[in-house]
């Protein structure tokens, strides 16, 4: 009875508008629930396991062996909080969470048709996160942004739905509000309160959005008048000379002014260079997103005979928020989308902050405070409703500080519990044990580069070239390890046969673990020879892959394996041929322990 009273008291405390939420309050909430349900929580994770989890969750990659050694040797009681702070302040945080948000916001099917959207959007997200842009400001830019994709990359979110604008409505509600309203496009929702009028009322905020796929060279002409008049300029735009024409005129002028002899090798090279520039610059396209002065949404009459999709038969629908209220014309602002963005991100919005908090909790903890992650429409049925509400209030009061939210959750002992293969479903729902989940594709790719030492020597080629090489490699890797976009959901990523075959047979992976002149395997061999002990090299490989040293049984097994690979160092205390060390590293990075975040 006393435990139940404690839970009720904590729930009441969470409902009060406190200005700050401490990690200890979150821990106390769960400790009371564990006691009530008779659960024994898992112990805190070992230092190496915690550090690996924090690096994967915050930085998207496994930690370097040197960081593992330093962390385990650090006796200070606050070292875990300090590690989280260092990760949140580092460059990898912004890149890792940009990848998560891009997977969440850009649909792979849409991207397949519009690849030009991805790279600028990724850079914009990374810069926004690195600069500490509040989450509400970021979402307002995504919803209401105008302009060209290459100049205002945030418009990529709306631009991707150019061919299916209704899909934007369901996607927006799901991703930003945690609401499943897409069923209501065709019929009133059978289990929720959403109706077709709700769906098309939200869709009406985008009824005036227009998009032009235009050459970058023609953007200036589009901007001669107000953005709302751009559609009227399309005939004029179609007649504009492209950048290629201007370059060809420049090429002709260059040739006319060449001193004799005009066919000198230098002149020919200059001509070829200009010709190549002209060909490469041919009408490079972009998307221009803007709002027209007119346009209304129509809720199609499903019983009417099929007609032109551009002129559907049905009932005109005015903009209406999902709480049932309608915006007044006087507060709509320059565009309807701006009014929607203000309503969505307002502190009093019942869904916005809770949806983001639930998703971040799911990313860090393996599952949300309520599941599915993107369905929080029924607050009374949520498992951890008091905590979700308290975290959402804290998030709003922190001015939508994403870093602060990650810091808060990561600093709890709930986050720092150890994983267990024998945990019960109840223990998992109550977060009495850490979840074991497969790495996200980006985490796995980055971790393979880091654990094998491939990243360090690729970076030596130069920053921009490294990023280009890395993007190409990730594109190929992503075809095998594809993310479905639901970051934080239990079904976001699972292994497959093709992925297992990739890990076994990929030439690039075998090259990465080879005992070449550089890389982790070479470092391990050199560490073993410096110390005069095979165990030092084995420990280096284990720290690179698992962020821990091998236990005695693993060390013995590794030494036995290296013995079996041949005694290239016969008569010395270091065992194994280089190929044996490579095989050992391959075995580690192909193991379940490496492939999961635990």
N, C-alpha and C positions, 0 to 999 in steps of 0.2 A: 504493500500500500504506500509505504514511504517513497519507493522508487517512482511510482506513478505520480505522486504529488510533486516530486522533483522535476519530472518531465513537464508537467503542467506549469510549474513555476518558471521553468526555463522558456517554455513556449510563450508565456505571458511577458517575460522579460524581453524576448526577441521582438515582440510586437511594439515595444516602446521606441520612440524616435531617438535613439542614442546617436551621438555624433560620430562615434568610432566603434569599430568592432575589433576585438583582440583575438588572436589565435586561440587563447585559452578559453574563450567563451564557446568557440566552435567545438573544442575538445570536450568541454563540460557537457554540452548538448548530447554528444554521442556517448560519453561515459554513462550518463543517466539512462540512455536508451539501452545500452549494453547490459547494464545492471537490471533493468526492468525485464529484459528478454533472456536473461541468464547466459549471456555471451561472454566468452573470455577473449579479449582482443589479442591479436598477434603482437609479439614484441616489436620494438623499434628495429628498423632495418639496420644492418651493419653499415659502417661508414662508406665502404665502397659501393654497396648496393644503393644507398641513398644518393651518393654523388652521381652515379650512372643515371639513375632515374631523373634527377634534377637537370642534368645536362641534356638528356633526351627530351624532356618536357619543355624546357625553357630555351635551350640552344639548338635542339634538333639533331644532336650528334653525340656519340660516346666521348667521354673525357680522355685526354692524353694520359699516358702512363705516369708522366712526371707529376701531373696534378693529383692523380690518385695517391702516389707516394706522399706528397706534401700534405694532402688532406688527412690521410690516416695518421701521419706523424704529429699533426697539430693538436695540442692538448687543450686548447681553449674551448670553453663550454658553448660559446656562441658561433662556432665555426660553420654550422649548417646554415644559420641565417646569413652569415657573411658570404657563404658560397652562393646562395640564392641571389643576394644583392649584386655580387660580381657578374653573375650570368645575366641578370636583367639590365646591367649597365653595359654589357658587351655588344659587339656588332652582330653576333650570331642570333641574339634574341629577336631582333627586328626581322632578319632574314627568315628565321624559322616560323615565326607567327605570320609573316606575310604569306608564306607558302600555304599555311593552314587556311588563312582567310581567302586566299585566291581559290583554293579547292572548294571552299564553302560557297563562294559567290559567283564564280565563273563555271558554267556548266560545260562539261567536256564535249557534249554533243554540239553545243553552240560554238565552242572554240574550234572544233574541227572545221567549221565553215569560215571562221573569222580569226585566224591565227594571229593577225596583227594586233589583237587586243591584249594578248597575254603579257608580253614583255613590258610595255609601258605601265600596265596596271600593277605588275609585280614591283617595279621600281617605285611607283607612287606609294603603294602600301608600305614598302620597306622604309622609305623616307618618312612617311607619316608616323609609323611606329617608333622609329629611331628618335624622331623629334618629340615624341610624347603627345601626339594629337589626341585629344579626348575622343572616346568612342562615339559619343553622340554627334560631335562635329564631323567625324569621318562619315557616319551614316547619312547625315544631312547632305554632304557633298555627293555621296553615291546616288541618293534619291533625286536630288534637284539639280545636279550638275548640268552645265551646258557647254557647248564648244566642240572643238575637234579632239579626237582621241589622242593624237600625238602631242597636243599641247595641254589638254586637261584629261589625263588618263582615267580619272574617276568616272567619266561618262561611259567607260567601257561596260560598267554594270548594266546600264539601261540599253546600250547599243547592241549587246549580244542578243537581245530579244527582238531585233528588227523584224524578223519574219514571223514571230509568234508573240505579239504583244500581250495576249491573255496569259501566257505562261509567266510573264513578269509578275502579274498580280499574285498568283499562288506562291511563286518563289519568294517574293518579298515578305509575304505574311509568314511563311515557314521559317525563313532564315533570320529575319529581324525581330519577329514577334512571337515565334514559337507556336504558331497557329496553323492548323491544317484546314485550309478553306478551299483547296483546289477542287475537291469533289463538287462544291457548290457552283462551279462553272456550268454544269449540265443539269444538276438537280439539287434540291434542298438536301443538306447533309442529313443522313439517316440517324446519326448518333450525336451530333453536335447541334448547336443552335443556329449555325450558319445557313443562310438562304441564298438563292441566286441573286436577290437584290443586294445582299451584303457583298457578294463577290463583285458584281458589276458596279456597285457604288464605289468600291475601292479602285476598280479598274478605271473608273471615270476620271480619276486624277491624272491618268496618263493618256487620255483621249486626244489631247492636243500635241502630244509629243511627235515630232517629225524627225526623220533621219535621212541624210543624204550621204551616199557613198561618192565622194568627189576626190579628184586629184589634189594633192597638197598645193600644187601650183595655182589652183583655181580658188583657194579659200579666200584670198583677198577680195575677189569679185563677189563672193557670197556675202561678205561682210560690208559691202558698200552701203547697205541700208540696215534697218533693224533686223535682228535675227528672225523675228516673226515673219518677215517678208521674204525669207530665203526661198520658199517654194515658188514664188512668182519669178524668181531669177533663173530657174532651171533652164529655160530656153536660151537665155543669154550665156549661162554657164556651159552649155553644150557646144557653143561656138568658140569658146575661148581657146587660144593656142596653149598647148601644153608646154611643160618645161623643156621637153625634148626639142620643140621647134626653136625655142630661144637659144638653146645650146648649139643647134645646127647653124643658126645665123652667126653665132659667135665663132663657130668653126670656120665658116666661109670667110668671115672678116680676117681671122687669123691667117688663113692660107693666102689671101690677097696681099697681106702686108709682110709676107715672109721675104727676107732679102735673098737675092740669088746666091748660090744655086738653091732653088726651093726644094730640091729632092735630096738635100743633105741628110745624113743619118739622124742628126738631132731634130731636124724639121719633121721627118717621118715619125719619129718617136713621139713628138709633141702632138702631131695630128692623131696618131693612134690613141694617145691618152685622152684627148678630148672626145674622140669618137666613142671610146669606152664609157666616158662619163655621160655622154648623151644617151647611150643605150641603157645604162643603169638607172638613169633618172626618169625614165619614160613614165610619166603620169602616175607617180607613186600614190596609191589611193589612201584615203582615210575616211573615217565616219565623222559627220557633223551632226550633233544632237542639239535640238532647239525646240522651243514651244511656239506653235502657231497661235494667232489671235482667236481662232474659232475651232470648233470641233467638239462633238458630244459623243458619249458612249451610248451604245444600243445593246440592250439585253435581247439576244435573238429569240424569236418565237420558234421553239423546237418543233412545233406542229406545222409550220409553214413549209411549203415546198422549197427545195434547194435553190439558192440564188447566188448572185455575185457576193463573195465574201467581203468585198470592199463596201457594199451597200446592203448590209443584212436587214431583213425584215424583223421588226421587233419594237420594243418599248424603249424610248429614250430614258436614260438614267442620269441623274445628277450626282456629283461627288458626295460621298457619305463615308464618314469614318466607321470603323468596325465597332465602336461603342454605341452606334446608332445616331450620333449627332451629325449635323450637316454644317459645313463651314459657311460663314456669312461672306458674301461677296466682298465686303469691305476689308476682311482680314485674309483674303486669299493671297494677297501679295502679287508680285509680278507674274508668278506662275502658280498653277494649282499644285504642282509638285512641291513647291516650297511650303505650302500650307500643310500638305501631307507630312513632309519631313519634320516640320515643327511639332505637329501632333504626335507623330511616332516617337520622337525623342524627348518629349516633355516629361519632367519628373513625375507627373501624376499619371502618365500612361501605365495601365495595369500590366502590360506584357513586356515592354521593351527591355528594361533592365533585368527582369527575371529571366528572359530568354537568353541573354548573353551570359549571365551568371551561371545558369544551368549548363550551358554549353562549355564554358571554361572549366567548370567543375568536372564535367565528363571527360574533357581532354586530359586533365591532370589526375583524375581518380579512376578512370576506366569506365564509368557510367555516371549518368546524371543524378541529381537529387530526385528527379522524376524521369521516368522513361515512358515513351520515346523522348529523346532530347528535345525534339522540335514539336511537342504537343503539350502545352501547359494551360490549355483552355479551361480545365476544371480544377481550380485551386483546392477545393475541399477534398478531392480524392488523392492529392499528392502525398507521397510517403513522408517527405520532409518539408512540408509546406512552411512551418514556422522558420526554419533555417533558411529556406530559399527566399522568403520575404525579407528576413533580416539582412542577408547578404545583398539583396537587391537594393534595399534602403541604404546600406553602406556604400554600395557602388555609386548610387546617385549622389550621395553626400560627398563622395570623394571626387566629384566632377567627372565621373565616368573614366576613372584612371585604370586602364587595363593592366599596366605594370603593378599597380597597387593591389589589384584583385589577385593576380598571380602570386605576388609576395605574401599576401594574407593566407591564402590556401596552402601554399608551399611551406609556410612556417608552422602549420599545425602538426601535432603528433599523429593525427588521423592520416595525413598525407605521408608521413614518414614511417608508417607501419610496414612490417615485412610481408612478403607474399607467401602463400601456402597453397600447395597443390591439393590439399585435403580440406579446404574450407567449405563450409556449407552455404547453400543459397541465401539463408538468412544472414549469415555473417557478411556475405558480399553486399547484400542490399543495405545493411547497416554500417558498411565500411569499417568493419572490425578487422579486416585483413586487406592488404594491398592487392589490387587487381593485377593479373598477368595478361597482357594484351600484345598482339603482334605490333612490331614497329610500323609506323606509317611509311609509305614508299619513300618520301623525302628523307625521313630519319634513317632508313636502311641504306639508301644511296650515300648520304653524307657519312654515315658510320663506317661503311665499307671503305670509302676513301680515306677516312681518318685512321681507322684501325690498321690498315695495311701500309700507312705512310705515303699513300699515293698523293694525297692532297698537298703535302708539304713540298714535294718536288714539282708538282704542277704549278704551284704558286710562284716558284722561282722563275717561271717563264714570263711573269708580269701580270699585274692585276687584271687588266681588261682581257688579255688573251686567256687567262685562267678562267674568267667568268664565261667567255665564249665557249671554251672547251668543256667546261662543266655543264653548261646549258645543253650542249649537243649530247653529252653522255647521259644526262638526266632524261632527255627526250627519248633516247633509245631505251633506257632503263624503265621509263614510265609506261612504255607499251606493254611491258611484262608485269610490272607491279603498279597497276592502275588504281588510283584512289577514286571512289565513287562520289566524293565531295561532302559526305555527311560527317564532318569532323566531330569527333566526340561520340558518335553513335557506336553501338556495339557491333554493327555490321559494316563499319567504315572500311575495314580491310581484313581480308583473310587470305591465307596461303593457297596455292594451287599447284597442280602438277607441273605446269609450264614454268612456274617460279622455281620449283625445286630443281628442275632440269637446268634452268639458267644458272643456279648456284653451283651445280655440279660441273657444267660444261663450258661456261662462258670463257672465251680466250682472255678477255680483259681481266677477269677475276684471277685466272691462273697466273697471268703476268704480274698482277699486283702482289701476289704472295710469293713470287719467285725470289731466290736469294741473289738478287742483282746487286749493283753497286750502292743502292740506297733503298730505303724502305724499312718497315718494321722487322722483317725477317733478318735483314742484314744487321740492324741494330741489336737484335737478340743474340745473334752469333757473336758479335763484337763484345757485347756485355758479358757473355759466358767466358770468352777468352780473357777479358780484362780481369774478371774475378777468379778465373781458374776453376769455375764450377758450372756445370751444365744447368743447375737449378736456377742460376741468375738469368740465363737466357730464356728458360721456360717461364719464369715469373714475368719477364717483360712481355712475352706473348699473351699471357693470361690477363695482365693488366690492360693491355691494348684492346683486348676483345671483351673481357668481363668486368674490368675495373676492380679486380681483386687478384690476390696471389693464389696459386693452386693449393688445395689442401694436400696433406701427406699422400693420400692414395692417388690423387691426380698427378702429383710430382713423380711418384714412383712409376706410374703407368707411362708418363711422357718420357722418362728416362729410358724405360724398357723399349718404347717405340723407337726412340732415336738410336738405341743400340742395334735394333733390327734393321735400321736403314743403312748400316755399314759403318765401319770404324775408320772414317777418313782421318780422324785424329788419334789413331792408335798409339797407345803409350802416353797419351795426355789425359788430363782430367775432364776435358770437354768431349762429349760424345756426338756422333751422328754426322752424316754427310749433309751438305747444304740442302739437297733435295728433301731429306728427312725433316729438316726444320720448316721448309716450305709446306710439306704435307701436313705437319702439325698445325701450322697457322691456318691452312685451308680447313682442317677439321674443326678448329675453334670457331671460325666465322660462318661455318655452315651448320653449326649446332643450334638447337632450340634455345639454349641460354643466350646466345648472341642475338638471335632473330626476334626476341621478345623484349618488351619493356616491362620490368618487374620490380 
